[in-house]
Amino acid sequence: MDPTVVLVLCLSCLLLFSLWKQSHGRGNLPPGPTPLPVLGNILQIDFKDVSKSLTKLSKDYGPVFTVYLGMKPTVVIQGYEAVKEALVDLGEEFSGRRRMPLNVKVNKGLGVIFSNGKTWKDTRRFSLMTLRNFGMGKRSIEERVQEEARCLVEELRKTNASPCDPTFILGAAPCNVICSVIFQSRFEYKDQKFLNLMAKFNENFRLANSLSIQICNMFPILLDFLPGSPNKAVSNIIYVKKYVLEKVKEHQESLDINNPRDFIDCFLIKMEQKHNIETFEFIIDNLLATVIDLFAAGTETTSTTLRYGLLLLLKHPEVTAKVQEEIERVIGRHRSPCMQDRSRMPYTDAVIHEIQRFIDLVPNSVPHAVTCDVKFRNYLIPKGTPIFPSLSSVLHDHKEFPNPEEFDPGHFLDKSGNFKRSDYFMPFSAGKRACVGEALARMELFLFLTTILQNFTLKPHVDVKDLDTTPLVSGLGRVPRSYKLSFIPV
């Protein structure tokens, strides 16, 4: 071999080893499995079910431990006490967000989900305020969800009780609610642009679990070289971004600063107010990134929960029967369900909570990062260190939820059959980085599920014992297996 090549290889190895040693020696990190140079602990992680691998490691290293995903350390936090201490008690220190290569490439780290510092704080504050002004938690947004629930029922009637895959229909409903808030309009379910948008979001949620994207998250330098999933995910985001930009331009042409119609109008007005102030928060790029974040968070997570929820109701017909009996008793068949009904429907409320607990949609939350050097349980975690708060370990706590691997609405009912709240219920995460759309998601899950069960009997396409409720993939998020069912009008 050419001596020059050998020298270059040796120097490269020394550099990599130096970088690894430098990162490995920072701070006083919690204990964990010994990492290999460059690769870290990735050979000890099953990327088809990361959460399960981390739970196994916690049995050896305790509730707070360190793994190396590549050359960078990541601190994993398991169990209710440790997760609460980090996300709630030390909320500010743990409110950073791990940099995700795909987001950095396409959205420059902007938006509300993956941004940090002042950009994140200002964007989140603005988004929460605007969503509330447009009725999140108030009657106006409830009316929008009720309207969409009626449209959903009509679309389900068109299946004529034939077996169907509910993926698209259950995705269209929450997507249309977000559209009404962002664009002031909804789509017909057969609209081709709508179909295209739905397809992009659905595909990206699936791609986020792919091995190649998870490798890119560990080794960002590979993003431009790995074929397949990363390139497809980027092109999907760019497609949606171009569509949103068209809508923004339409809004700019018809903007009335005294009469904002939707989220985009409110953002454009804020841009006008900040026109002479140097800011990175209220610019077009951040508007596009924020709208995409709201779409992604408000569409795919809710639709996946609905789809998984119906699968569980098919698997447990006795639970479905009790919910429908409660709907009949409290609401009847001649009016639409409303949020006031929830307080009088403890069993239905418990079932919806148990669906979210059981499916464990985002097991390790969206990865956090510490915003400064943090002393946590006698360890020193350096600024910028990624954090995996295990929501799965909280939602499956054996003491709080007996038989946590079983689907049991009794986990949220007391001995008298009243709804029982639990501090361990964290499907939306907790603290300062809790889901911006939590209130809207809770509303949609209740109104969509009760409206469906008010109008239809669910009939599985196969024998109940053959329905598989284990997730198809379980990387960043859990995705249910494909199934078919019939919606039989009652």
C-alpha positions as CSV (number, residue, x, y, z in Angstrom):
1,M,0.0,0.0,0.0
2,D,1.2,3.5,-0.8
3,P,2.9,5.0,2.3
4,T,0.9,8.2,1.9
5,V,-2.3,6.3,2.1
6,V,-1.1,4.4,5.2
7,L,-0.1,7.8,6.8
8,V,-3.5,9.3,6.0
9,L,-5.4,6.3,7.4
10,C,-3.3,6.4,10.6
11,L,-3.8,10.1,11.1
12,S,-7.5,9.7,10.5
13,C,-7.7,6.9,13.1
14,L,-5.8,8.9,15.6
15,L,-8.1,11.9,15.0
16,L,-11.2,9.8,15.4
17,F,-9.8,8.2,18.6
18,S,-8.9,11.7,19.9
19,L,-12.4,13.0,19.3
20,W,-13.9,9.9,20.9
21,K,-11.7,10.2,23.9
22,Q,-12.4,13.9,24.2
23,S,-16.2,13.4,24.2
24,H,-16.0,10.3,26.4
25,G,-14.1,12.3,29.0
26,R,-16.3,15.3,29.3
27,G,-18.2,16.1,32.5
28,N,-19.0,13.5,35.1
29,L,-21.6,11.5,33.1
30,P,-23.7,8.7,34.5
31,P,-22.3,5.2,34.1
32,G,-23.2,3.1,31.1
33,P,-21.9,0.3,28.9
34,T,-18.3,0.8,27.6
35,P,-18.5,2.4,24.1
36,L,-16.4,1.4,21.1
37,P,-14.4,4.1,19.4
38,V,-16.5,5.9,16.7
39,L,-19.4,3.3,16.9
40,G,-20.1,3.9,20.6
41,N,-22.8,1.5,21.8
42,I,-24.8,1.1,18.6
43,L,-24.1,-2.6,18.5
44,Q,-26.0,-3.0,21.8
45,I,-29.1,-1.2,20.5
46,D,-31.8,-2.9,18.5
47,F,-33.0,-0.1,16.2
48,K,-36.2,-1.9,15.5
49,D,-37.1,-1.2,19.2
50,V,-34.8,1.3,20.7
51,S,-36.9,1.7,23.8
52,K,-36.8,-2.0,24.7
53,S,-33.0,-2.0,24.4
54,L,-32.7,1.0,26.7
55,T,-35.0,-0.6,29.2
56,K,-32.8,-3.7,29.3
57,L,-29.7,-1.5,29.8
58,S,-31.4,0.3,32.7
59,K,-31.6,-2.9,34.6
60,D,-27.8,-3.0,34.7
61,Y,-27.0,0.7,35.0
62,G,-30.0,2.2,36.9
63,P,-32.6,4.9,36.0
64,V,-30.0,7.4,34.7
65,F,-27.2,6.1,32.4
66,T,-25.1,7.0,29.4
67,V,-25.0,5.4,26.0
68,Y,-22.9,6.5,23.0
69,L,-24.9,6.7,19.8
70,G,-21.8,7.1,17.6
71,M,-19.2,9.3,19.3
72,K,-21.6,11.6,21.2
73,P,-22.9,10.6,24.7
74,T,-26.6,10.5,25.2
75,V,-28.1,10.4,28.8
76,V,-31.1,8.1,29.2
77,I,-33.6,8.8,31.9
78,Q,-35.9,6.0,33.0
79,G,-38.8,5.9,35.5
80,Y,-41.4,8.5,36.7
81,E,-39.3,10.1,39.5
82,A,-36.2,10.7,37.3
83,V,-38.2,11.8,34.3
84,K,-40.3,14.3,36.4
85,E,-37.1,15.6,38.1
86,A,-35.6,16.3,34.7
87,L,-38.5,17.6,32.6
88,V,-40.5,19.3,35.3
89,D,-38.4,20.2,38.3
90,L,-35.4,21.1,36.1
91,G,-37.5,22.0,33.1
92,E,-35.5,25.0,31.9
93,E,-32.2,23.1,32.1
94,F,-33.6,20.1,30.2
95,S,-35.6,22.2,27.7
96,G,-33.1,22.1,24.8
97,R,-33.6,20.0,21.7
98,R,-31.1,17.6,20.2
99,R,-30.1,18.8,16.7
100,M,-31.7,16.5,14.1
101,P,-29.7,16.5,10.8
102,L,-32.8,16.3,8.5
103,N,-34.4,19.3,10.3
104,V,-31.2,21.3,10.2
105,K,-30.8,20.6,6.5
106,V,-34.4,21.5,5.4
107,N,-35.7,23.9,8.1
108,K,-32.3,25.3,9.4
109,G,-33.3,24.3,13.0
110,L,-36.4,26.6,12.9
111,G,-40.0,25.8,13.8
112,V,-41.5,24.9,17.2
113,I,-40.4,21.2,17.6
114,F,-36.7,21.2,16.9
115,S,-35.7,24.8,17.5
116,N,-33.7,26.0,20.6
117,G,-33.1,29.1,22.7
118,K,-34.9,32.4,21.9
119,T,-36.2,31.1,18.6
120,W,-38.0,28.2,20.3
121,K,-39.3,30.2,23.2
122,D,-40.7,33.0,21.0
123,T,-42.2,30.6,18.4
124,R,-43.8,28.4,21.1
125,R,-45.2,31.3,23.0
126,F,-46.6,32.8,19.8
127,S,-48.0,29.4,18.6
128,L,-49.7,28.7,21.9
129,M,-51.2,32.2,22.1
130,T,-52.5,32.1,18.5
131,L,-54.0,28.6,18.8
132,R,-55.8,29.7,21.9
133,N,-57.1,32.8,20.2
134,F,-58.4,30.7,17.4
135,G,-60.2,28.6,20.0
136,M,-58.0,25.8,21.3
137,G,-59.8,24.7,24.4
138,K,-62.7,27.0,23.5
139,R,-66.0,26.4,21.7
140,S,-64.9,27.7,18.3
141,I,-62.3,25.0,17.8
142,E,-64.7,22.4,19.3
143,E,-67.2,23.3,16.6
144,R,-64.5,22.8,13.9
145,V,-63.7,19.4,15.3
146,Q,-67.4,18.5,15.5
147,E,-67.9,19.6,11.9
148,E,-65.0,17.4,10.8
149,A,-66.4,14.5,12.9
150,R,-69.6,14.7,10.9
151,C,-67.7,14.8,7.6
152,L,-65.7,11.8,8.8
153,V,-68.9,9.9,9.5
154,E,-70.3,10.7,6.0
155,E,-67.0,9.5,4.5
156,L,-67.2,6.2,6.5
157,R,-70.8,5.7,5.3
158,K,-69.5,5.7,1.7
159,T,-67.6,2.5,2.5
160,N,-71.0,0.8,2.5
161,A,-69.9,-1.5,5.4
162,S,-67.2,-3.0,3.1
163,P,-63.9,-4.0,4.6
164,C,-61.5,-1.0,4.4
165,D,-58.1,0.2,5.6
166,P,-58.9,3.2,7.8
167,T,-55.4,4.8,7.5
168,F,-56.2,7.6,5.1
169,I,-59.7,8.4,6.4
170,L,-58.5,8.7,10.0
171,G,-55.6,10.8,8.9
172,A,-57.7,13.2,6.8
173,A,-59.9,14.2,9.8
174,P,-57.2,15.7,12.1
175,C,-55.3,17.1,9.1
176,N,-58.4,19.0,8.1
177,V,-58.8,20.5,11.6
178,I,-55.2,21.7,11.4
179,C,-55.9,23.1,7.9
180,S,-58.9,25.1,9.2
181,V,-56.7,26.7,11.9
182,I,-53.7,27.4,9.6
183,F,-55.4,28.0,6.3
184,Q,-59.0,28.8,7.4
185,S,-60.3,26.1,5.1
186,R,-60.6,22.4,4.9
187,F,-60.2,20.0,2.0
188,E,-62.6,17.5,0.4
189,Y,-61.4,14.0,1.1
190,K,-60.8,13.3,-2.6
191,D,-58.9,16.5,-3.3
192,Q,-55.7,15.5,-5.0
193,K,-53.5,18.2,-3.3
194,F,-54.9,16.9,0.0
195,L,-54.1,13.3,-0.9
196,N,-50.6,14.3,-1.8
197,L,-50.0,16.2,1.5
198,M,-51.4,13.3,3.5
199,A,-49.2,10.8,1.7
200,K,-46.0,12.9,2.4
201,F,-46.8,13.2,6.2
202,N,-47.7,9.5,6.4
203,E,-44.5,8.4,4.6
204,N,-42.2,10.7,6.7
205,F,-43.6,9.3,10.0
206,R,-42.8,5.9,8.7
207,L,-39.4,6.9,7.4
208,A,-38.4,8.4,10.7
209,N,-38.2,4.9,12.0
210,S,-35.9,3.7,9.2
211,L,-32.4,2.5,10.1
212,S,-30.8,4.8,7.6
213,I,-32.3,7.9,9.1
214,Q,-31.5,6.8,12.6
215,I,-27.9,6.3,11.4
216,C,-27.9,9.8,10.0
217,N,-29.0,11.1,13.4
218,M,-25.9,9.5,14.9
219,F,-23.5,10.4,12.1
220,P,-24.8,13.6,10.4
221,I,-21.9,13.6,8.0
222,L,-23.6,10.7,6.2
223,L,-26.8,12.5,5.5
224,D,-25.8,13.5,1.9
225,F,-24.3,10.1,1.1
226,L,-26.8,7.5,2.3
227,P,-29.4,6.7,-0.4
228,G,-33.1,6.0,0.1
229,S,-35.0,7.1,3.2
230,P,-33.0,10.4,4.0
231,N,-33.4,11.7,0.5
232,K,-37.0,10.7,0.3
233,A,-37.8,12.4,3.6
234,V,-36.1,15.6,2.5
235,S,-38.0,15.7,-0.8
236,N,-41.3,15.1,1.1
237,I,-40.6,18.1,3.4
238,I,-39.6,20.3,0.5
239,Y,-42.8,19.3,-1.3
240,V,-44.9,20.4,1.7
241,K,-42.8,23.5,2.2
242,K,-43.5,24.6,-1.4
243,Y,-47.2,24.1,-0.9
244,V,-47.2,26.1,2.3
245,L,-45.2,28.9,0.6
246,E,-47.9,29.2,-2.1
247,K,-50.5,29.6,0.7
248,V,-48.4,32.2,2.4
249,K,-48.1,34.2,-0.8
250,E,-51.9,34.1,-1.2
251,H,-52.3,35.3,2.3
252,Q,-49.9,38.2,1.8
253,E,-51.9,39.4,-1.1
254,S,-55.2,39.5,0.8
255,L,-53.9,40.3,4.3
256,D,-56.1,42.5,6.5
257,I,-54.1,43.4,9.6
258,N,-57.3,44.3,11.5
259,N,-59.0,41.0,10.7
260,P,-56.7,38.0,10.9
261,R,-58.3,34.9,9.5
262,D,-56.0,32.1,10.6
263,F,-52.5,31.2,11.9
264,I,-50.7,32.4,8.8
265,D,-52.3,35.8,9.0
266,C,-51.3,36.2,12.6
267,F,-47.7,35.3,11.9
268,L,-47.6,37.7,8.9
269,I,-49.0,40.5,11.1
270,K,-46.4,39.7,13.7
271,M,-43.7,40.0,11.0
272,E,-45.0,43.5,10.1
273,Q,-44.8,44.5,13.8
274,K,-41.2,43.3,14.0
275,H,-40.3,44.7,10.6
276,N,-37.7,47.2,11.9
277,I,-36.3,44.8,14.6
278,E,-33.6,42.3,13.8
279,T,-35.1,39.0,14.6
280,F,-34.8,35.4,13.5
281,E,-38.2,34.3,15.0
282,F,-40.6,36.2,12.8
283,I,-39.4,35.5,9.3
284,I,-40.8,33.6,6.4
285,D,-38.5,30.6,6.9
286,N,-39.7,30.2,10.5
287,L,-43.3,30.5,9.4
288,L,-42.9,27.7,6.9
289,A,-41.0,25.5,9.5
290,T,-43.6,26.2,12.2
291,V,-46.6,25.4,9.9
292,I,-44.9,22.1,8.9
293,D,-44.3,21.3,12.5
294,L,-47.9,21.9,13.4
295,F,-49.1,19.8,10.5
296,A,-46.7,16.9,11.4
297,A,-47.5,17.0,15.1
298,G,-51.2,17.7,14.6
299,T,-51.9,15.1,11.9
300,E,-49.8,12.0,12.1
301,T,-49.7,11.5,15.8
302,T,-53.4,11.9,16.3
303,S,-54.3,9.8,13.2
304,T,-52.0,7.0,14.3
305,T,-53.5,7.1,17.8
306,L,-57.0,6.9,16.3
307,R,-56.0,4.0,14.0
308,Y,-54.3,2.1,16.8
309,G,-57.3,2.9,19.0
310,L,-59.7,1.3,16.6
311,L,-57.5,-1.8,16.3
312,L,-57.5,-2.2,20.1
313,L,-61.3,-1.7,20.2
314,L,-61.6,-4.5,17.6
315,K,-59.4,-6.7,19.7
316,H,-61.5,-6.0,22.8
317,P,-65.2,-6.0,21.8
318,E,-66.3,-6.1,25.4
319,V,-64.6,-2.7,25.9
320,T,-66.2,-1.3,22.8
321,A,-69.6,-2.5,24.0
322,K,-69.3,-0.7,27.3
323,V,-68.2,2.6,25.5
324,Q,-71.2,2.4,23.2
325,E,-73.5,1.8,26.1
326,E,-72.2,4.9,27.8
327,I,-72.5,6.9,24.6
328,E,-76.1,5.8,24.2
329,R,-76.9,6.6,27.9
330,V,-75.2,10.0,28.0
331,I,-75.4,11.4,24.5
332,G,-78.0,9.3,22.6
333,R,-78.1,9.2,18.8
334,H,-79.7,12.5,17.9
335,R,-77.0,15.0,18.7
336,S,-73.2,15.3,18.2
337,P,-70.9,14.5,21.1
338,C,-69.4,17.6,22.8
339,M,-66.6,18.1,25.3
340,Q,-69.0,18.7,28.2
341,D,-70.0,15.0,27.8
342,R,-66.6,13.8,28.8
343,S,-67.0,14.5,32.5
344,R,-70.1,12.3,32.5
345,M,-68.4,9.5,30.6
346,P,-65.7,8.1,32.9
347,Y,-65.4,4.8,31.1
348,T,-65.0,6.3,27.7
349,D,-62.4,8.8,29.1
350,A,-60.5,5.9,30.7
351,V,-60.5,3.9,27.4
352,I,-59.0,6.9,25.5
353,H,-56.3,7.3,28.2
354,E,-55.6,3.6,28.2
355,I,-55.3,3.6,24.4
356,Q,-52.6,6.4,24.6
357,R,-50.9,4.7,27.5
358,F,-50.8,1.2,25.9
359,I,-49.7,2.2,22.4
360,D,-46.8,4.4,23.8
361,L,-46.7,6.4,20.6
362,V,-43.3,8.1,21.1
363,P,-41.4,5.9,23.6
364,N,-38.4,8.2,24.2
365,S,-40.1,11.5,23.5
366,V,-38.6,13.8,20.9
367,P,-34.9,13.8,22.1
368,H,-34.1,16.7,24.5
369,A,-30.7,18.3,25.3
370,V,-29.5,20.2,28.3
371,T,-29.2,24.0,27.8
372,C,-26.2,24.4,30.3
373,D,-23.9,22.2,32.4
374,V,-26.4,20.5,34.8
375,K,-25.8,18.7,38.0
376,F,-28.3,15.8,38.0
377,R,-28.3,13.1,40.7
378,N,-24.6,13.7,41.6
379,Y,-23.6,13.6,37.9
380,L,-22.4,16.5,35.8
381,I,-24.1,16.6,32.3
382,P,-22.3,19.0,30.0
383,K,-24.2,21.6,28.0
384,G,-25.6,20.3,24.7
385,T,-25.7,16.6,25.8
386,P,-28.7,14.8,24.2
387,I,-31.3,13.4,26.6
388,F,-33.6,10.5,26.1
389,P,-36.5,10.8,28.6
390,S,-38.2,7.4,28.5
391,L,-41.9,8.1,28.4
392,S,-42.3,4.3,27.9
393,S,-40.9,3.6,31.3
394,V,-43.4,6.0,32.9
395,L,-46.5,4.7,30.9
396,H,-45.6,1.1,31.7
397,D,-44.7,1.5,35.4
398,H,-45.7,-1.7,37.2
399,K,-46.6,0.1,40.5
400,E,-48.9,2.6,38.9
401,F,-50.4,0.4,36.2
402,P,-50.7,-3.3,37.3
403,N,-50.1,-5.6,34.3
404,P,-48.9,-2.6,32.1
405,E,-48.5,-4.8,29.0
406,E,-52.2,-5.5,29.0
407,F,-54.9,-3.2,27.6
408,D,-57.0,-2.4,30.6
409,P,-59.2,0.7,31.0
410,G,-59.3,-0.1,34.7
411,H,-55.9,1.5,34.9
412,F,-57.8,4.9,34.9
413,L,-60.8,3.9,37.0
414,D,-61.3,3.8,40.7
415,K,-63.2,1.2,42.6
416,S,-66.4,3.1,42.1
417,G,-66.0,3.4,38.4
418,N,-65.0,7.1,38.4
419,F,-62.3,8.4,36.2
420,K,-58.9,8.3,38.0
421,R,-56.2,10.7,36.9
422,S,-52.6,9.7,37.0
423,D,-49.4,11.8,37.1
424,Y,-47.8,9.0,35.2
425,F,-49.9,9.7,32.1
426,M,-47.3,11.4,29.9
427,P,-48.0,10.5,26.2
428,F,-47.5,14.2,25.4
429,S,-44.3,14.4,27.4
430,A,-44.1,16.9,30.3
431,G,-42.6,20.2,31.3
432,K,-41.6,23.1,29.0
433,R,-41.3,20.8,25.9
434,A,-44.7,19.2,26.3
435,C,-46.7,19.0,23.0
436,V,-48.0,22.4,21.9
437,G,-51.2,20.7,20.5
438,E,-52.0,18.6,23.5
439,A,-55.4,20.3,24.2
440,L,-56.4,20.0,20.6
441,A,-55.3,16.3,20.4
442,R,-57.2,15.4,23.5
443,M,-60.3,17.1,22.1
444,E,-60.0,15.3,18.7
445,L,-59.5,11.9,20.2
446,F,-62.6,12.2,22.4
447,L,-64.9,13.7,19.7
448,F,-63.7,11.6,16.8
449,L,-63.9,8.3,18.7
450,T,-67.2,8.9,20.3
451,T,-68.7,10.1,17.1
452,I,-67.5,7.0,15.2
453,L,-68.8,4.6,17.9
454,Q,-72.1,6.6,18.1
455,N,-72.7,5.9,14.5
456,F,-71.1,2.6,13.7
457,T,-70.5,-0.9,14.9
458,L,-66.9,-2.0,14.3
459,K,-66.5,-5.4,12.5
460,P,-63.0,-7.0,12.1
461,H,-62.0,-8.4,8.8
462,V,-60.3,-11.5,10.5
463,D,-61.0,-13.4,13.7
464,V,-60.4,-11.3,16.8
465,K,-57.7,-13.8,18.1
466,D,-55.7,-13.1,14.9
467,L,-55.6,-9.4,15.4
468,D,-52.0,-8.4,16.2
469,T,-51.7,-5.3,18.4
470,T,-47.9,-5.2,18.7
471,P,-46.4,-2.3,16.7
472,L,-45.1,-2.9,13.2
473,V,-42.1,-0.7,13.9
474,S,-40.9,0.9,17.1
475,G,-38.0,3.3,16.5
476,L,-38.8,7.0,17.0
477,G,-42.5,6.3,17.1
478,R,-44.7,3.2,17.2
479,V,-46.8,2.4,14.1
480,P,-49.7,-0.1,14.2
481,R,-49.8,-3.0,11.7
482,S,-52.1,-2.6,8.7
483,Y,-55.6,-4.0,9.2
484,K,-59.1,-3.8,7.7
485,L,-62.5,-3.4,9.3
486,S,-66.1,-2.7,8.4
487,F,-68.0,0.3,9.7
488,I,-71.6,-1.1,10.1
489,P,-74.1,1.8,10.5
490,V,-76.2,1.5,13.7
